[in-house]
């Protein structure tokens, strides 16, 4: 299992590096490649992303803004890497309220 995580981490970092290079091309698909690489990296090693968020506050603020705008299944991965809310993962999510008409 650890070999798989290391392999996916290396692949994700390669995607991020390749995406950064492709971003300067006339058709900037590099942003999509960087996003996919980053999501893979977050899924495999949230501890490393937690370290980055703790070290660079601008990066942490950007991740908080993304959590609000992204779909829930992606935002959940980003919340796992949040060092402020890492201990809140054991709590069940709040029930959704339904709208009453009347």
N, C-alpha and C positions, 0 to 999 in steps of 0.2 A: 504494500500500500504506500509506503514512504517513497518507493522508487517511482510510482505513478505520480505522486504529488510533486516530486522534484522534476519529473519529465514535463508535466503540465506547466509548472512554474517557468521552466526554461523556455517552453514553447510560447507562453504568454509574453515573456520578456522579449523574445524574438519578434513576436507580432507587434508589440509596442514600438520596438526599434525600427522595424520595417515600415510600420505605419507613419512614423515620424519622417522617414525619408520620402515616402510616397506623398505626404501632405504637401510638399512644395511643387508637385507636378501640376500641370494645367487642370487636370480633373482630380480634385482632392478627395479621393477615396480613402486617404490615409486616416482621416478622422474616424471613419467607421472601423478600420482595422485597429486603431489605437483603442477605441472603446471596447471592442471584442476582446482584445488582449488584456485590458484592464479588468474587465468583468471576469475573465478566466483567472487572473491573478488574485482577485478578491475572493473568488470561490475556493481557491486552493490554499491560500495562505493569508487569512485575515489578520494574523498577528503582525505580519510585515506591514500591511496597510495601516494597522493601528499605530505602529511605530511612526510611519510617515505622517499620519494625522496628528500625532502628538508633537512631532518635531516642527512641522510647518502648519501654522494656524491658518494661513490662506488656503491651503489644501483642505483642511478640515471644514472651513466655512463653505468652500465650493462643494464638498461632499454633502453637507447639510442642505444646501440649496438643491442639489440634484435629488436627494431623498424625497423632497416635497414634490418634484415634478415627474419623476419616473414612475412606471407602473409598480405596483406593490411587490411583485415577485423579484424585481431587480432591487428595489429600495430595501428589501429585507436583507439582501446580501451586503449592502452598504452599511446598514445598521449593525450588523455583526462586527464590522471592523471599527465601530465607533468606540473609542476608549472611555467616553463619558457614560455611555449607556451599555457597556459590555455586561454588567451584572444584571441588567433588566431583561435578559433573554429568557429567564426562567418563568417570568410572569406570562399568563395567557393574554392574548389580545383582548381589548375591550369589545363587548358586543356591539354590533352595528344597530343603530336606531332606525326604525322604519317610520316613514312619514304617515301621519294620520290625516285623512281628509275630513274636512268638516267645518 
